[in-house]
Amino acid sequence: MFFDRPESGELAVLVHLQLAQTAVTDDLREFEELVLSAGGDPVDFLTGHRPTPHPKYYIGTGKLEELKHLIRFHNAELVIFNHELSASQERNLEKELKCRVLDRTGLILDIFAQRARTHEGKLQVELAQLQHLSTRLIRGWTHLERQKGGIGMRGPGETQLETDRRLIRGRIKAINKRLEKVRKQREQGRRARNRAEIPTVSLVGYTNAGKSTLFNAVTHAEVFAQDQLFATLDPTMRRIKLPDVGPAILADTVGFISSLPHRLVEAFRATLEEASNADVLLHVIDAAADERLRNIEQVNIVLDEIHASEIPQLLVYNKIDLLESVSARVDRNDEGRPYAVWLSAQSGEGLDLLHATIGELLAENIFHGTLTLSAKMGGLRSKLFKSDAVVNEWYRDDGSSDLEIRLPEDDLNKILANEGVELTGLLAQSEDTSAPRMAV
């Protein structure tokens, strides 16, 4: 786009270097799936070990010769590293290999560019791409000089590299301005939901854990769901109804991945705010994945980065249909509080447990009891009915009524405060069960 580079092809040689400083072995299968998701065709895999990356090529000179041989043997036109390369390393490798070189960040950005569908999603991807590209404008077009002597030989006053940088800075500024507008619109939507006291539940989890399939199963929506990495980029929200809680908003978000580039987290800040402002996070986990513990850890790292680690989590172990002798269930801690649900979004097994468990978590501050209202409290009675809080009602002989109600404590306190009534006085009367009552 802004500078001269070799043409990219689909036949790709993959490179992974295990560094001594890396405690956990990286998942090479996931790297291969990333390349396949981007539309690449992996033809070979070059692996090796080094104490630290080579400052010039990332890999050593011996591995560089092996890589040249693999490129010639397979007639490959693309080399993809499972690491983040510096601009100079990428440039030096392309000069030696005579083909296109892509690092992990560039690969993920390419997948994101393919998946983005909404205007907001495209802006976020473009912002991340431009931020990544701005560090790689070392090799600008050199046919324009700063100044040349002689009539008709005077240049534009700046090199093409400087022009490119100026254009990129301007575009980044314009995109940030648009995304700030989007962020404010989302904030307005959240404030409206808070005023209406509608709780928000966000789906988070490792990419390809089945979040969109679960979202479709719970909301009966038709969000794109596919067995591939980053099938969902654009956030989707739907209203659902939960037992004991009533209406709630369920939000589907972009999947996380190990070594998620920081600039992607920054670019998708507006989207990820849906997770950081949720009342409950549903952490969806691929129960059949061998590396599920590692995936859980990586998701928690990103949640900490977006300041969402303190939000209550419910672990949702999905894809139990792929496991033997595992049925839907709810796991509880010593206090009886649910912390995990095992289900299959594909078959629907355990979805009823999920509904009930989410409702239980959101309803922890629910008031459930009987209030006695005098005949003069018709306004209070009306407001309780309008809030859909009345479970049952009985009349007393003296004209007063007993109302069995169930609603959030905050809602009840607001209603009582507006009517100038104390909760304790109503509860004290309700304890008198000797007075005859007539069910309505």
C-alpha positions as CSV (number, residue, x, y, z in Angstrom):
1,M,0.0,0.0,0.0
2,F,2.6,2.6,1.1
3,F,5.8,0.8,0.1
4,D,7.3,-1.7,-2.2
5,R,7.1,-5.3,-1.0
6,P,7.2,-8.7,-2.6
7,E,3.9,-10.1,-3.8
8,S,2.2,-12.4,-1.2
9,G,1.2,-15.9,-2.1
10,E,-0.8,-18.7,-0.4
11,L,1.9,-21.3,-0.2
12,A,3.5,-20.6,3.2
13,V,6.4,-22.0,5.2
14,L,5.8,-21.6,8.9
15,V,8.5,-20.8,11.4
16,H,8.5,-21.2,15.1
17,L,11.4,-20.7,17.5
18,Q,11.3,-22.1,21.0
19,L,13.1,-19.7,23.2
20,A,14.8,-20.6,26.5
21,Q,13.0,-17.8,28.3
22,T,9.6,-19.2,27.2
23,A,8.3,-21.3,30.1
24,V,5.4,-23.0,28.3
25,T,5.7,-24.6,24.9
26,D,3.5,-22.7,22.4
27,D,0.7,-24.4,20.6
28,L,1.9,-25.1,17.1
29,R,-1.4,-26.5,16.0
30,E,-3.1,-23.2,16.9
31,F,-0.5,-21.4,14.8
32,E,-1.3,-23.6,11.9
33,E,-5.0,-23.0,12.3
34,L,-4.4,-19.3,12.3
35,V,-2.7,-19.6,8.9
36,L,-5.5,-21.7,7.6
37,S,-8.1,-19.2,8.9
38,A,-6.2,-16.5,7.0
39,G,-6.5,-18.5,3.7
40,G,-2.9,-19.7,3.7
41,D,-1.7,-23.1,2.6
42,P,1.1,-24.3,5.0
43,V,3.5,-26.5,3.1
44,D,6.2,-26.9,5.7
45,F,7.1,-26.2,9.3
46,L,10.6,-25.0,10.4
47,T,11.2,-25.2,14.2
48,G,14.2,-24.6,16.3
49,H,15.6,-23.6,19.7
50,R,17.6,-20.6,20.7
51,P,18.4,-18.9,24.1
52,T,17.4,-15.5,22.6
53,P,16.3,-14.3,19.2
54,H,19.0,-13.3,16.7
55,P,19.0,-9.5,16.5
56,K,19.1,-9.4,12.7
57,Y,17.0,-12.3,11.5
58,Y,15.3,-13.6,14.7
59,I,16.4,-17.1,13.7
60,G,20.1,-18.1,13.4
61,T,22.1,-18.1,10.2
62,G,21.9,-21.9,10.0
63,K,18.1,-21.9,10.2
64,L,18.1,-19.1,7.7
65,E,19.8,-21.3,5.2
66,E,17.3,-24.1,6.0
67,L,14.5,-21.7,5.4
68,K,15.9,-20.7,2.0
69,H,16.1,-24.3,1.0
70,L,12.4,-25.0,2.0
71,I,11.3,-21.9,0.1
72,R,13.0,-23.1,-3.1
73,F,11.8,-26.7,-2.6
74,H,8.2,-25.8,-2.2
75,N,8.3,-22.7,-4.4
76,A,6.7,-20.8,-1.5
77,E,6.0,-17.1,-1.7
78,L,5.2,-16.5,1.9
79,V,7.0,-17.1,5.2
80,I,5.0,-16.7,8.5
81,F,6.7,-16.4,11.9
82,N,4.8,-17.4,15.1
83,H,6.5,-14.4,16.8
84,E,6.4,-10.7,16.7
85,L,9.3,-9.4,14.5
86,S,10.8,-6.0,14.6
87,A,10.6,-3.9,11.5
88,S,14.3,-4.3,10.8
89,Q,14.1,-8.1,11.3
90,E,11.2,-8.3,8.9
91,R,13.1,-6.2,6.3
92,N,16.3,-8.2,6.7
93,L,14.5,-11.5,6.2
94,E,12.7,-10.3,3.1
95,K,16.0,-9.1,1.6
96,E,17.6,-12.6,2.3
97,L,14.6,-14.8,1.4
98,K,13.3,-12.8,-1.6
99,C,9.8,-13.4,-0.5
100,R,7.1,-11.9,1.7
101,V,7.6,-12.3,5.4
102,L,4.7,-12.0,7.9
103,D,4.8,-12.1,11.7
104,R,2.1,-13.3,14.1
105,T,0.7,-9.8,14.6
106,G,0.4,-9.2,10.8
107,L,-1.2,-12.6,10.5
108,I,-3.9,-11.9,13.1
109,L,-4.5,-8.5,11.6
110,D,-5.1,-10.1,8.2
111,I,-7.7,-12.5,9.7
112,F,-9.4,-9.6,11.4
113,A,-9.5,-7.6,8.1
114,Q,-11.3,-10.6,6.5
115,R,-13.8,-11.1,9.3
116,A,-14.9,-7.5,10.0
117,R,-18.4,-6.8,8.7
118,T,-19.7,-3.7,10.5
119,H,-18.5,-0.2,9.9
120,E,-17.1,-0.1,13.5
121,G,-15.3,-3.4,13.1
122,K,-13.7,-2.2,9.9
123,L,-12.5,1.0,11.5
124,Q,-11.0,-0.9,14.4
125,V,-9.1,-3.3,12.1
126,E,-7.9,-0.4,10.0
127,L,-6.7,1.4,13.0
128,A,-4.7,-1.6,14.2
129,Q,-3.3,-2.1,10.7
130,L,-2.2,1.5,10.4
131,Q,-0.6,1.4,13.8
132,H,1.3,-1.8,12.8
133,L,2.2,-0.4,9.4
134,S,3.5,2.9,10.8
135,T,6.4,1.0,12.4
136,R,7.3,-0.6,9.1
137,L,7.7,2.4,6.8
138,I,11.4,2.1,6.8
139,R,11.5,1.2,3.1
140,G,9.5,4.0,1.5
141,W,9.6,4.8,-2.2
142,T,13.1,6.3,-2.9
143,H,12.4,7.8,-6.3
144,L,11.4,11.1,-4.7
145,E,14.3,13.1,-3.2
146,R,14.1,15.9,-0.7
147,Q,15.8,18.4,-3.0
148,K,17.5,18.1,-6.4
149,G,19.5,20.8,-8.1
150,G,18.7,22.2,-11.5
151,I,15.6,23.5,-13.3
152,G,12.8,21.0,-13.2
153,M,14.6,18.8,-10.8
154,R,13.4,20.2,-7.5
155,G,11.6,17.6,-5.4
156,P,8.4,17.9,-3.4
157,G,10.3,19.1,-0.2
158,E,9.8,15.8,1.7
159,T,10.6,12.2,1.0
160,Q,7.9,9.7,0.2
161,L,8.5,8.1,3.6
162,E,7.7,11.3,5.4
163,T,4.6,11.7,3.2
164,D,3.4,8.2,4.1
165,R,3.9,8.9,7.8
166,R,2.0,12.1,7.6
167,L,-0.9,10.5,5.7
168,I,-1.0,7.6,8.2
169,R,-1.0,9.9,11.2
170,G,-3.9,11.9,9.7
171,R,-5.8,8.7,9.0
172,I,-5.2,7.3,12.5
173,K,-6.4,10.6,14.0
174,A,-9.6,10.5,11.9
175,I,-10.3,6.9,12.8
176,N,-9.7,7.6,16.5
177,K,-12.2,10.5,16.3
178,R,-14.8,8.2,14.7
179,L,-14.2,5.4,17.3
180,E,-14.5,7.9,20.1
181,K,-18.0,8.8,18.8
182,V,-18.8,5.1,18.7
183,R,-17.5,4.7,22.3
184,K,-19.8,7.6,23.4
185,Q,-22.8,6.0,21.6
186,R,-22.1,2.7,23.4
187,E,-21.8,4.6,26.7
188,Q,-25.1,6.2,26.1
189,G,-26.7,2.8,25.5
190,R,-25.1,1.4,28.7
191,R,-26.4,4.4,30.7
192,A,-29.9,3.8,29.2
193,R,-29.8,0.2,30.3
194,N,-28.6,1.2,33.7
195,R,-31.4,3.6,34.1
196,A,-33.8,0.8,33.1
197,E,-31.8,-1.4,35.4
198,I,-31.3,-4.1,32.8
199,P,-28.3,-6.2,33.7
200,T,-25.7,-7.1,31.0
201,V,-24.1,-10.5,30.6
202,S,-21.1,-10.8,28.3
203,L,-19.7,-13.9,26.6
204,V,-15.9,-14.0,26.8
205,G,-13.5,-16.8,26.0
206,Y,-10.7,-18.2,23.9
207,T,-11.3,-18.0,20.2
208,N,-13.3,-21.0,18.8
209,A,-14.6,-22.0,22.2
210,G,-18.2,-21.9,20.8
211,K,-19.3,-18.4,22.1
212,S,-21.3,-17.6,19.0
213,T,-23.0,-21.0,18.9
214,L,-23.9,-20.6,22.5
215,F,-25.2,-17.1,21.8
216,N,-27.4,-18.3,19.0
217,A,-28.7,-21.2,21.2
218,V,-29.6,-18.9,24.1
219,T,-31.0,-15.9,22.1
220,H,-32.3,-17.8,19.0
221,A,-30.3,-15.4,16.9
222,E,-28.4,-16.1,13.7
223,V,-24.9,-14.8,14.4
224,F,-22.3,-16.3,12.1
225,A,-20.8,-19.3,13.9
226,Q,-18.0,-21.4,12.3
227,D,-15.4,-23.9,13.5
228,Q,-12.5,-21.5,12.9
229,L,-10.5,-19.0,14.8
230,F,-11.9,-15.5,15.0
231,A,-15.2,-16.3,13.3
232,T,-16.8,-13.4,15.3
233,L,-15.3,-10.0,15.3
234,D,-18.3,-7.6,15.5
235,P,-20.1,-7.5,18.9
236,T,-23.7,-8.5,18.9
237,M,-26.3,-7.9,21.7
238,R,-29.7,-9.4,22.2
239,R,-32.3,-9.2,25.0
240,I,-33.1,-12.4,26.9
241,K,-35.4,-13.1,29.8
242,L,-34.0,-14.8,33.0
243,P,-35.9,-16.4,35.9
244,D,-36.3,-14.1,38.9
245,V,-34.5,-11.3,37.1
246,G,-36.6,-10.5,34.0
247,P,-35.0,-8.9,30.9
248,A,-31.2,-8.9,30.5
249,I,-28.8,-8.1,27.7
250,L,-26.5,-10.9,26.4
251,A,-23.4,-9.6,24.5
252,D,-21.2,-11.7,22.2
253,T,-17.6,-10.4,21.9
254,V,-14.4,-11.1,20.0
255,G,-12.5,-14.2,21.0
256,F,-9.1,-13.9,22.8
257,I,-5.9,-15.7,21.9
258,S,-2.5,-16.2,23.4
259,S,-0.1,-13.3,22.7
260,L,-2.9,-11.1,21.5
261,P,-1.2,-8.0,20.1
262,H,-1.6,-5.1,22.5
263,R,-2.5,-2.8,19.6
264,L,-5.5,-5.0,18.9
265,V,-6.6,-4.7,22.5
266,E,-6.3,-0.9,22.1
267,A,-8.1,-0.8,18.7
268,F,-11.0,-2.9,20.0
269,R,-11.3,-0.9,23.2
270,A,-14.9,0.2,22.4
271,T,-15.9,-3.4,21.7
272,L,-14.2,-4.8,24.8
273,E,-15.8,-2.2,27.0
274,E,-19.0,-4.3,26.7
275,A,-17.1,-7.0,28.7
276,S,-15.5,-4.6,31.2
277,N,-18.9,-3.0,32.0
278,A,-20.9,-6.3,32.3
279,D,-22.6,-7.5,35.5
280,V,-21.5,-11.1,34.9
281,L,-19.0,-12.6,32.5
282,L,-19.8,-16.0,31.0
283,H,-16.3,-17.4,30.4
284,V,-16.9,-20.0,27.6
285,I,-14.3,-22.8,27.6
286,D,-13.8,-25.6,25.0
287,A,-14.1,-28.5,27.4
288,A,-12.7,-30.9,24.8
289,A,-9.5,-28.9,24.2
290,D,-6.3,-30.4,25.5
291,E,-4.9,-27.0,26.3
292,R,-8.1,-25.7,28.0
293,L,-6.2,-24.7,31.2
294,R,-3.7,-22.7,29.2
295,N,-6.6,-21.0,27.3
296,I,-8.3,-20.1,30.6
297,E,-5.1,-18.5,31.8
298,Q,-4.7,-16.5,28.5
299,V,-8.3,-15.2,28.7
300,N,-7.8,-14.1,32.3
301,I,-4.6,-12.2,31.2
302,V,-6.6,-10.2,28.6
303,L,-9.5,-9.6,31.1
304,D,-6.9,-8.2,33.5
305,E,-5.6,-5.9,30.7
306,I,-9.0,-4.5,30.0
307,H,-9.8,-4.1,33.8
308,A,-12.5,-6.8,33.8
309,S,-10.8,-9.3,36.1
310,E,-12.9,-8.2,39.1
311,I,-16.3,-8.8,37.4
312,P,-18.0,-12.0,38.6
313,Q,-17.3,-14.9,36.3
314,L,-19.3,-18.1,35.5
315,L,-17.2,-20.7,33.8
316,V,-19.2,-22.3,31.0
317,Y,-17.6,-25.6,29.9
318,N,-18.9,-26.1,26.3
319,K,-18.7,-29.0,23.9
320,I,-19.4,-31.8,26.4
321,D,-20.9,-33.7,23.5
322,L,-17.3,-34.3,22.4
323,L,-16.5,-35.9,25.8
324,E,-17.3,-39.4,27.0
325,S,-19.3,-39.9,30.2
326,V,-19.8,-36.2,30.9
327,S,-23.3,-34.8,31.4
328,A,-24.7,-31.4,32.0
329,R,-24.3,-30.2,35.5
330,V,-23.7,-27.1,37.7
331,D,-20.6,-27.0,40.0
332,R,-20.9,-25.1,43.3
333,N,-18.4,-24.0,45.8
334,D,-18.5,-24.7,49.6
335,E,-20.9,-21.8,50.1
336,G,-23.3,-23.2,47.5
337,R,-22.6,-20.5,45.0
338,P,-22.4,-21.7,41.4
339,Y,-19.1,-21.2,39.6
340,A,-19.3,-23.5,36.6
341,V,-21.8,-25.0,34.2
342,W,-21.2,-27.9,31.9
343,L,-23.2,-28.0,28.6
344,S,-23.3,-28.4,24.9
345,A,-24.4,-25.4,22.9
346,Q,-24.5,-27.6,19.8
347,S,-26.9,-30.2,21.2
348,G,-28.7,-27.9,23.6
349,E,-27.9,-30.1,26.6
350,G,-27.6,-28.0,29.8
351,L,-28.9,-24.7,28.4
352,D,-31.8,-24.8,30.9
353,L,-29.2,-25.1,33.7
354,L,-27.3,-22.1,32.3
355,H,-30.4,-19.9,32.2
356,A,-31.2,-20.8,35.8
357,T,-27.6,-20.3,37.0
358,I,-27.3,-16.8,35.4
359,G,-30.6,-15.9,36.9
360,E,-29.4,-17.1,40.3
361,L,-26.1,-15.1,40.1
362,L,-27.9,-11.9,39.0
363,A,-30.6,-12.4,41.6
364,E,-28.3,-12.6,44.6
365,N,-29.7,-9.3,45.9
366,I,-33.4,-10.2,45.2
367,F,-35.9,-9.5,48.0
368,H,-38.5,-12.2,48.4
369,G,-41.1,-11.8,51.1
370,T,-44.6,-10.6,52.1
371,L,-45.6,-7.0,52.7
372,T,-48.8,-5.9,54.3
373,L,-50.3,-2.8,52.7
374,S,-53.2,-0.8,54.2
375,A,-56.1,0.3,52.1
376,K,-54.6,3.8,51.8
377,M,-51.5,2.4,50.1
378,G,-53.1,2.0,46.6
379,G,-50.3,3.9,45.0
380,L,-47.6,1.6,46.4
381,R,-49.6,-1.4,45.4
382,S,-49.9,-0.1,41.9
383,K,-46.2,0.5,41.5
384,L,-45.4,-3.0,42.8
385,F,-47.7,-4.5,40.2
386,K,-46.2,-2.3,37.4
387,S,-42.8,-3.6,38.4
388,D,-44.0,-7.1,37.8
389,A,-42.9,-7.8,41.4
390,V,-46.2,-9.3,42.8
391,V,-46.1,-13.1,43.0
392,N,-49.4,-13.5,45.0
393,E,-51.9,-11.3,46.9
394,W,-54.4,-11.8,49.8
395,Y,-57.0,-9.5,51.3
396,R,-57.6,-9.1,55.0
397,D,-61.0,-8.4,56.6
398,D,-59.9,-4.9,57.5
399,G,-59.3,-4.0,53.9
400,S,-55.5,-4.3,54.0
401,S,-53.7,-6.7,51.7
402,D,-50.7,-9.0,51.9
403,L,-48.5,-9.1,48.8
404,E,-45.9,-11.7,48.2
405,I,-43.3,-9.9,46.1
406,R,-40.0,-10.7,44.4
407,L,-37.8,-8.1,42.9
408,P,-34.2,-6.6,43.3
409,E,-33.6,-4.9,46.6
410,D,-32.5,-1.7,44.9
411,D,-35.8,-1.5,43.0
412,L,-37.8,-2.1,46.1
413,N,-35.9,0.5,48.1
414,K,-36.5,3.1,45.3
415,I,-40.2,2.4,45.2
416,L,-40.6,2.6,48.9
417,A,-38.5,5.8,49.1
418,N,-40.7,7.5,46.5
419,E,-43.8,6.6,48.5
420,G,-42.2,7.6,51.8
421,V,-42.6,4.2,53.4
422,E,-40.2,2.2,55.5
423,L,-39.7,-1.5,54.7
424,T,-39.5,-2.5,58.3
425,G,-43.0,-1.2,59.1
426,L,-44.5,-3.3,56.3
427,L,-42.7,-6.4,57.3
428,A,-43.7,-6.0,61.0
429,Q,-47.4,-6.0,60.0
430,S,-46.9,-9.0,57.7
431,E,-45.8,-11.1,60.6
432,D,-49.3,-11.0,62.0
433,T,-50.6,-14.2,60.5
434,S,-53.6,-14.5,62.9
435,A,-55.7,-12.0,61.0
436,P,-58.0,-13.8,58.5
437,R,-57.0,-13.5,54.8
438,M,-58.8,-14.1,51.6
439,A,-56.8,-15.2,48.5
440,V,-57.3,-13.1,45.4
